[in-house]
Amino acid sequence: MGLSGRVVLFYPRTGVPVNRAPLSLLALAPVLEKAGYEVEIVDARLDDDFEHTIRKLSRSALCIGVSSMTGFQIRDGLAASAAAKEQGAFVVWGGFHPTLLPEQTVSHPLVDAVVRGQGELTLLELVQRLEKGDELKGLLGLSYKYGREVQHNPERLLEDVNKFPPLAYHLINVEKYCVKDEASDKTLDYITSRGCVHRCAFCAISRFYGRKWFPLSSRRVVEELKSLVWRYRIKGVRFQDDNFFVDRRRVVEICRGIVEEGLDIGWSASCRCDYVAGFSDELMGWISRSGCRSLLLGAESGSPRILELIKKDITVSDILRSAEKCKKFGIVPEYSFMVGFPGETYGDVYMTIRVMEKLREINPESHLSLFIYTPYPGTPLYEFSLKHGLREPRSLEEWAFFSYDVAVSPWLTKEYGEMLEELCFITWLVHHPSLKHKVSKKSLGVLLEALGKIESIRWKTRFLKLPLEPRIIKWLRKYEKLVR
């Protein structure tokens, strides 16, 4: 097939310091390749002149596909779309943000269509129609411009992910996406399932997948892990599932497969605190024996009132017991918390701080991260936030400034918001041991260590005013190009 069969997939910068593999694009690409199309992946995190690259590739592409979540990624997504439009290319967006706000997204002059939800088959059919010059009416899961109007075709039913080919790692330089973390010194991202069955009010995953869970078979997971280890000599994997542990029997089968196949790898995954607290010693034994080095645990808050507000369906006791269980089996727990919820009080925040301290007392190896709640669209808490004064962004450009480490919610006073930002930075410096791996220059590492000592004093004394250190850290992030 000639150049007319090319599809370009673009991944914007994410605003986080680690270059994780662009799994969404790696899932779309093999379906297109299987149908005979040539696929090019452009990753803004690795391409400093991505706009030039997009312009060049757009001249001979059927379409440019942009993957985007709410916030930082929208900026690069718009820049790439503008570059593609200069060459007259057809631009289609997909991912969480376009799916949740298709009308606003496709109404933007730089966007021609939006693939809603699970994108593999919708994008393939779109490319096929574009190649043939067919109309887009009736293409399930697609929103598009028709003249001056926006058309929303019916939803596409979610497919069994086992029907799709393996991720197209061959389209990227895998070495550039391997990271050093708790799992190993050469860890690669991989995903074994999609969706989540829970109802957390701050999370859009339940809306995206309808609180359904779609797993790969345990046999396929083990076989694909074997292939990754053999082809790329990786030493660890980070399961990027929304909820890896829904089916405990499947977890045991995967763990047993890793052990029986002699895959000497470390791994990490996201899990719920109530899951870990309730896991049997037998299950934890399999998890540990198969190479689990760390678990990412969404604790969210130390306030029972806030946990109820956000429909987390866990208790503070679950959070603390999970730390005990991880310590018993030599697994590093990485906890994430949030502050800045509508209706939150200083008392709620200090309850969270106290729980964080208890976690470090129970298991000194615990990693702690703290973020400012951001009201993302498509979530129950977003609707609650609108009632508390949130002004809904009127354009993609406005959505690009939503961030989990900056106070953007109207119910946060300037003083309170700055205090929360300071608290997030303190947590980042004091309670995240792997921070030292994020800088390459020894002098900057020394500076961070000095700042860490200052922040330790702030943490112990609860002195959160005069937040000068965050400005220094923001400068360090920019200087060191940690945000990619």
C-alpha positions in Angstrom: 0.0 0.0 0.0 1.3 3.4 -0.9 1.7 6.6 1.1 -2.1 7.3 0.8 -2.4 4.5 3.4 -0.6 6.4 6.2 -2.1 7.3 9.5 -0.2 9.5 12.0 -0.9 9.1 15.7 0.2 11.9 18.0 0.8 11.8 21.8 1.1 15.1 23.6 3.3 15.9 26.6 1.6 14.9 29.8 3.0 17.3 32.3 4.6 14.5 34.5 8.3 13.8 34.8 8.4 10.2 33.4 8.0 9.2 29.8 5.6 6.3 30.1 4.9 4.4 26.9 2.0 5.8 24.8 -0.3 2.8 25.4 -3.4 4.3 23.9 -1.6 4.7 20.6 0.1 1.3 20.8 -3.4 -0.2 21.1 -4.8 1.6 18.1 -1.8 1.0 15.8 -1.9 -2.8 15.4 -5.6 -2.8 14.4 -4.7 -0.3 11.6 -1.6 -2.2 10.6 -3.6 -5.5 10.4 -5.9 -3.8 7.9 -2.9 -2.8 5.8 -2.3 0.8 6.9 1.1 2.3 7.6 1.2 3.9 11.1 3.6 6.6 12.3 3.7 7.6 16.0 4.8 11.0 17.0 5.5 11.6 20.7 5.9 15.2 21.8 7.8 14.1 24.8 10.6 12.8 22.6 10.4 15.1 19.7 11.3 18.7 20.5 10.2 19.9 17.0 7.0 17.8 16.8 5.1 20.5 14.9 7.6 20.3 12.1 7.3 16.5 12.1 3.5 16.7 12.0 3.6 19.1 9.1 5.9 16.8 7.1 3.9 13.6 7.8 0.5 15.3 7.2 1.2 15.9 3.6 0.7 12.2 2.8 -1.5 11.0 5.7 -5.2 10.0 5.6 -5.6 11.6 9.0 -3.9 12.7 12.1 -5.1 11.2 15.4 -4.6 13.1 18.6 -4.8 11.4 22.0 -5.7 13.7 24.9 -6.8 13.7 28.5 -8.1 16.8 30.3 -5.4 19.4 31.1 -1.8 19.6 29.9 -2.1 17.4 26.9 -4.6 19.7 25.2 -2.0 22.3 24.6 0.2 20.1 22.4 -2.8 18.5 20.9 -3.9 21.9 19.6 -0.4 22.8 18.4 -0.2 19.5 16.5 -3.7 20.0 15.1 -2.7 23.4 13.8 0.4 22.0 12.1 -1.6 19.3 10.5 -4.3 21.7 9.3 -1.6 23.8 7.6 -1.2 20.8 5.3 -5.0 20.3 4.9 -5.0 17.1 6.9 -8.1 15.6 8.5 -7.7 15.8 12.3 -9.4 13.4 14.7 -9.2 13.5 18.5 -9.7 10.6 20.9 -9.2 9.8 24.6 -10.9 10.7 27.8 -11.4 14.4 27.3 -12.9 14.3 23.7 -15.1 11.3 24.7 -16.5 13.2 27.7 -16.9 16.5 25.9 -17.3 15.6 22.2 -19.5 18.6 21.3 -17.1 21.2 22.5 -14.1 19.3 21.2 -15.3 18.7 17.6 -16.6 22.3 17.5 -13.1 23.6 17.6 -11.9 24.8 14.2 -8.8 22.6 14.4 -10.8 19.4 15.0 -12.7 17.5 12.3 -14.0 14.5 14.3 -13.9 12.8 17.7 -13.6 9.1 18.4 -15.6 8.4 21.5 -14.7 5.7 23.9 -12.9 2.5 22.9 -11.2 3.6 19.7 -9.8 0.7 17.8 -12.7 -0.2 15.5 -14.1 3.4 15.2 -10.8 4.8 14.1 -10.2 1.9 11.6 -13.6 2.4 10.0 -13.0 6.2 9.9 -9.7 5.7 8.1 -11.4 3.3 5.6 -14.1 5.7 4.9 -11.7 8.6 4.4 -9.6 6.5 2.0 -12.7 5.7 -0.1 -14.2 9.2 0.2 -17.3 7.8 1.9 -19.6 9.9 4.2 -19.3 9.5 7.9 -23.0 9.2 8.7 -23.7 6.1 10.8 -20.1 5.4 11.8 -20.6 4.2 15.4 -18.8 6.0 18.1 -17.9 9.0 16.0 -18.8 12.7 16.3 -17.9 14.9 13.4 -18.6 18.2 11.5 -21.1 18.1 8.8 -21.1 21.5 7.2 -21.6 24.0 10.1 -23.3 21.4 12.3 -21.9 18.8 14.6 -23.3 15.2 14.2 -23.1 12.6 16.9 -23.5 9.0 15.6 -24.8 6.3 17.9 -22.5 4.7 20.5 -20.4 1.7 19.7 -20.6 -1.2 22.0 -17.4 -2.1 23.9 -15.5 -5.0 22.5 -13.7 -7.9 24.3 -10.1 -6.7 24.4 -8.9 -10.2 23.6 -10.1 -9.7 20.0 -7.5 -7.0 19.5 -3.8 -7.6 18.5 -1.0 -7.2 21.0 0.3 -3.6 21.6 2.6 -2.3 18.8 5.8 -1.8 20.8 7.7 -2.3 17.5 6.6 1.2 16.4 8.5 3.0 19.3 12.0 3.0 20.6 11.3 0.9 23.7 14.6 1.8 25.3 13.4 5.4 25.6 10.4 4.4 27.6 12.1 2.1 30.0 12.5 3.7 33.5 14.1 2.9 36.7 11.6 2.5 39.5 10.7 0.3 42.4 10.0 -2.7 40.0 13.4 -2.7 38.4 16.1 -0.6 36.7 14.5 -1.3 33.3 10.8 -1.2 33.6 8.3 -0.9 30.7 4.6 -0.1 30.8 2.1 -2.8 29.9 -1.7 -3.1 30.3 -3.7 -6.2 31.0 -7.3 -4.8 31.3 -9.4 -1.8 30.9 -12.1 -0.2 33.0 -13.1 -0.4 36.7 -16.1 -1.6 38.5 -16.1 1.0 41.3 -17.8 4.4 41.6 -15.2 7.0 42.8 -16.9 10.3 42.3 -13.7 12.1 41.1 -12.8 9.6 38.5 -14.1 9.5 34.9 -13.2 5.9 34.2 -16.6 4.6 35.4 -18.3 6.9 32.9 -15.9 6.0 30.1 -16.4 2.2 30.6 -19.8 2.1 32.3 -18.3 0.5 35.5 -17.4 -2.5 33.4 -14.1 -4.3 33.4 -12.5 -5.9 30.3 -9.5 -8.1 31.0 -7.0 -10.0 28.8 -6.9 -13.7 29.6 -4.3 -14.7 32.1 -2.7 -17.0 29.5 -2.4 -14.1 27.0 -0.9 -11.8 29.6 1.9 -14.3 30.5 2.7 -15.0 26.9 2.9 -11.3 26.1 5.1 -10.7 29.1 7.4 -13.5 27.9 7.6 -11.8 24.5 8.5 -8.4 26.0 11.2 -9.9 28.2 12.7 -11.8 25.3 12.5 -9.0 22.7 13.4 -6.0 24.8 15.3 -7.6 27.7 13.2 -5.7 30.2 13.6 -6.4 33.9 10.3 -5.1 35.1 6.7 -4.1 34.1 4.4 -1.5 35.4 0.8 -2.7 34.9 -1.1 0.5 33.9 -4.5 -1.1 34.4 -7.2 1.1 36.0 -7.8 -1.8 38.3 -5.5 -4.8 37.9 -6.9 -6.8 40.9 -10.7 -7.1 40.1 -10.5 -10.8 39.6 -8.3 -12.4 42.3 -8.3 -15.8 40.5 -6.9 -14.2 37.4 -4.3 -12.4 39.5 -3.1 -15.8 40.9 -3.0 -17.3 37.4 -0.8 -14.5 36.2 1.5 -14.6 39.2 1.8 -18.4 38.9 2.5 -18.1 35.2 5.3 -15.6 35.8 6.8 -17.9 38.4 6.4 -21.1 36.3 7.8 -19.5 33.1 10.8 -18.3 35.1 10.3 -14.6 34.2 12.7 -13.0 36.5 11.0 -9.6 36.6 9.8 -7.1 39.1 6.4 -5.5 38.7 4.0 -2.9 40.1 0.3 -2.2 39.7 -2.5 0.0 41.0 -4.7 -1.5 43.7 -7.4 -0.4 46.2 -6.6 -0.2 49.9 -9.6 -2.3 50.8 -8.5 -5.0 48.4 -5.0 -5.3 50.0 -6.5 -5.1 53.5 -8.7 -8.0 52.6 -6.2 -10.1 50.6 -5.4 -13.5 52.1 -1.8 -14.3 53.0 -1.9 -16.9 50.3 -2.8 -14.3 47.6 -0.2 -11.8 49.0 2.3 -14.6 48.9 1.7 -15.2 45.2 1.8 -11.5 44.5 5.1 -11.1 46.3 6.7 -14.3 45.0 6.0 -13.4 41.4 8.0 -10.2 41.7 5.6 -7.5 42.9 7.8 -4.7 44.2 5.3 -1.9 44.8 1.5 -1.2 44.8 0.0 2.1 43.9 -2.8 2.7 46.3 -5.4 5.5 46.1 -6.0 6.4 49.7 -7.3 9.9 48.7 -8.1 11.2 52.2 -7.7 10.6 55.9 -11.1 12.1 56.6 -14.1 9.7 56.8 -16.4 12.5 55.7 -14.4 13.2 52.6 -14.1 9.5 51.8 -17.9 9.3 51.9 -18.3 12.5 49.8 -16.1 11.1 47.0 -17.7 7.6 47.2 -14.3 5.9 47.6 -16.0 3.1 49.6 -13.0 2.5 51.8 -12.2 3.3 55.4 -9.2 4.8 57.2 -8.7 1.4 58.7 -8.4 -0.1 55.2 -5.7 2.4 54.4 -3.7 1.6 57.5 -4.2 -2.2 57.2 -2.9 -2.1 53.7 0.3 -0.6 54.9 0.7 -3.4 57.4 0.0 -6.1 54.8 2.5 -4.6 52.4 5.2 -4.4 55.1 4.6 -8.1 56.0 5.3 -9.2 52.4 8.0 -6.8 51.5 6.0 -4.7 49.0 6.5 -0.9 48.9 3.1 0.9 49.1 2.8 4.1 47.1 -0.1 6.1 48.4 -1.8 9.0 46.7 -3.9 11.5 48.5 -6.0 14.6 47.5 -6.9 17.8 49.1 -9.0 20.8 48.0 -12.4 19.1 47.7 -15.5 21.3 47.8 -16.7 21.7 51.3 -13.3 20.5 52.7 -12.2 22.0 56.0 -8.8 22.5 57.6 -9.8 19.7 60.0 -10.2 17.3 57.0 -6.8 18.3 55.7 -5.1 17.7 59.0 -6.8 14.3 59.4 -5.2 13.4 56.0 -1.8 14.6 57.2 -2.2 12.5 60.4 -3.0 9.4 58.4 0.0 10.0 56.1 2.2 10.2 59.2 0.7 6.9 60.6 1.5 5.2 57.3 5.1 6.1 57.5 5.1 5.0 61.2 3.6 1.6 60.1 5.9 1.2 57.1 8.8 3.7 56.8 9.1 2.5 53.1 5.8 4.0 52.2 5.8 6.6 49.4 3.3 9.4 49.8 2.0 11.8 47.1 -0.5 14.6 47.6 -2.4 16.3 44.8 -5.0 19.1 44.6 -8.4 17.9 43.6 -9.2 18.9 40.0 -12.8 18.7 38.9 -12.6 16.7 35.7 -15.6 16.5 33.4 -17.8 13.4 33.2 -17.5 12.7 37.0 -20.2 13.0 39.6 -18.0 15.3 41.7 -17.7 17.6 38.7 -21.4 18.3 38.8 -21.1 18.9 42.5 -18.3 21.3 41.8 -20.4 23.3 39.4 -22.9 23.8 42.2 -20.1 25.2 44.3 -19.2 27.9 41.8 -16.9 26.2 39.3 -17.2 27.9 35.9 -17.1 25.4 33.2 -14.3 26.1 30.6 -15.8 27.3 27.4 -13.0 26.1 25.1 -10.3 23.5 24.7 -7.8 26.3 25.4 -9.3 26.9 28.8 -9.4 23.2 29.7 -5.6 23.1 29.0 -5.0 24.9 32.2 -6.6 22.3 34.5 -3.9 20.7 36.6 -3.7 18.4 39.6 -0.9 20.4 41.3 -2.4 23.9 40.9 -5.4 25.2 42.8 -8.0 26.2 40.2 -11.3 25.6 42.1 -13.3 28.8 43.0 -14.1 27.5 46.5 -10.4 27.7 47.4 -9.3 31.1 48.7 -5.9 32.4 47.5 -4.4 31.8 51.0 -5.9 28.3 51.3 -5.0 27.4 47.7 -1.3 28.5 48.3 -1.3 26.5 51.5 -2.4 23.4 49.7 0.1 23.8 46.9 2.8 24.2 49.6 1.6 21.0 51.3 1.8 19.1 48.0 5.4 20.2 47.5 6.3 19.3 51.0 4.9 15.8 50.6 6.7 15.5 47.3 10.1 16.4 48.8 9.8 14.7 52.2 7.8 11.5 51.6 8.8 10.4 48.1 12.2 8.6 48.4 12.5 8.0 44.6 12.7 11.8 44.0 16.5 11.7 43.8 16.2 9.7 40.6 14.4 12.5 38.9 17.4 14.8 38.5 20.6 14.2 36.6 22.9 16.9 37.9 24.6 16.3 41.3 24.3 19.9 42.2 20.6 19.9 41.8 20.3 16.8 43.8 22.2 18.5 46.7 19.8 21.5 46.4 16.8 19.2 46.5 18.2 17.4 49.6 18.7 20.8 51.3 15.1 21.8 50.4 13.9 18.4 51.7 15.4 19.2 55.2 13.6 22.6 55.2 10.4 20.9 54.2 10.7 18.3 56.9 10.7 21.1 59.5 7.7 22.6 57.8 5.9 19.3 57.9 6.6 18.6 61.5 5.7 22.2 62.6 2.7 22.4 60.2 4.2 25.8 59.1 2.7 26.1 55.6 2.9 29.9 55.0 5.4 31.8 52.9 5.5 29.1 50.1 8.9 30.0 48.5 10.1 26.4 47.9 7.4 25.5 45.3 8.7 28.3 43.1 12.2 26.9 43.3 11.0 23.4 42.5 9.0 24.7 39.5 12.1 26.3 38.3 14.0 23.1 38.8 11.4 21.2 36.8 11.7 23.6 33.9 15.5 23.7 34.0 15.9 19.9 34.3 13.1 19.3 31.7 11.4 17.0 34.2 8.0 17.9 32.8 7.8 16.1 29.4 
